[in-house]
Amino acid sequence: MTMLQKINLAVITLLSISAGLAKVMLMPQEVQFFENAGLGESTLLIFGLAQIIAGILLIIKNMRKWGAIFVAVMFILSTVMILSNGMIGFGIFSILPIVLTGFIIKNNLQKV
């Protein structure tokens, strides 16, 4: 694994876990965002836990491929919700973590 791949892995891992923690901690911005999307706190908590678990799976070498796929799915769902809330600029920017996670998936699929 190159240094760039390690940095990408670290960034995506931290991004997934920190985004999940913000949701689990019921940060006001997250609560408001989910309410605007028509979703409640229980969905917010489940989504947050899923992001944390996905991020943790990235740390475990044997689970990295599945963790990356899980992280990508969570980022895609987030981006769809962002775009559906009319936040076009942020939604477009939110595609970047999906692309970076795609590199992790690609790197780990080649080892199968």
Secondary structure, 3 states (H helix, E strand, C coil): CCHHHHHHHHHHHHHHHHHHHHHHCCCHHHHHHHHHCCCCHHHHHHHHHHHHHHHHHHHCHHHHHHHHHHHHHHHHHHHHHHHHCCCHHHHHHCHHHHHHHHHHHHHHHCCC
